[in-house]
């Protein structure tokens, strides 16, 4: 495989051309909006954005924080045809760190977090919004490295208690917070795009969900594709108060399956598609994916940041991936967030430039300049590549980190 190496600043860039194209065989998973892991991801990101906006508005900068270890512990419910109720609350474990003061002014961290959590569930799962137990574990402890010598106060101890925004080192130079990895690839194949669309069709705000109030949002899909045949296992819950009987539940499942086949005919025409829906159902025993809220978070399931969809919205074990949980991380210098987004965007630009498959890996090392990753690996299936143009696209992506921070804080970018 032809390989070109170059350095710029502290970065080492490797461009490999003629890389093998992805095999037609595809395994892909997507978790819908009501899945507990998606709920945890999206809530953590919402908390980061709300905190960031508050500190920008009051102090002119995003102060140090991270909410990327948030977890949801499932409650308990009783479900019956035509009704149901919550019998135990969902616990929201807000694990993380945040500056509580700046320039002597208090930041109402707990109030911001609590208001955002309640607003989030009121929008996403309103049946749960009055059944929440919020547990705060938000510290202001700095990372290791603050060595006390004499009477001096190490700068690191001010990270979460700045005297002013001038104590924020990233206002002078942005350094990577961690040794980590960001990964991106493009393009999606037709089946991967179909999986994304089908899950969103059943779990999001669509014509289907607006017309079928019984459709819950805790949708999950696992798909296998060999280029000609699609085999899909799909879970779509139903909301109990909108389902009067077992027969009605079964009719609704038939509606979902018919919709799956209709969309498959549109999106993967000519392919053979098979669908298994709610595989654990035992209708004769009334063991069904029937829920009060539309999500398994109501009855013991848990959600944890980083266990759900990757930044591109899919879980693709046969593609390059990493295990970083991007949601809830600080948008200024956390490489687990920024490098994954940057790698995905760069891969798309390289695909557009070459017309072929592109893969990007950005590897950081703690304390090195954010815009100069320790290692940059670009893999392109195209053989005829202009190296100078590839490097120009890489340079362009590295120059975009300040703007990417602003986009994350202000635009509400969806990460998964």
Secondary structure, DSSP 8 states (H G I E B T S, - for coil): --EEEEEETTEEEEEEES-----S-EEEEEE-TTSHHHHHHHHHHHHHHHHHHHHHHHHSS--SEE-TT-EEE--EEEEETTEEEEEE-EEEEEEEEE--EETTEE--HHHHHHHHHHHHHHHH-GGGTTSEEEEEEEE----S-----TT---GGGGTTEESSGGG-GGGT--B-SSS-EEEEEE---HHHHHHHHHHHHHHSS-HHHHH-TTB-S--EEEEEE-SSEEEEEEE--EEGGG--SHHHHHHHHHHHHHHHHHHHHHHSTT-EEEEEESTT-BGGGTB-SEESSSSGGGGT-EEETTSS--TTS-B-TTS-------TTS-TTT-HHHHHHHHHHHHHHHHHHHHSS-EEEEEE--TTSBTTS-SEEEEEES-SS--HHHHHHHHHHHHTTHHHHHHHHHHH-----
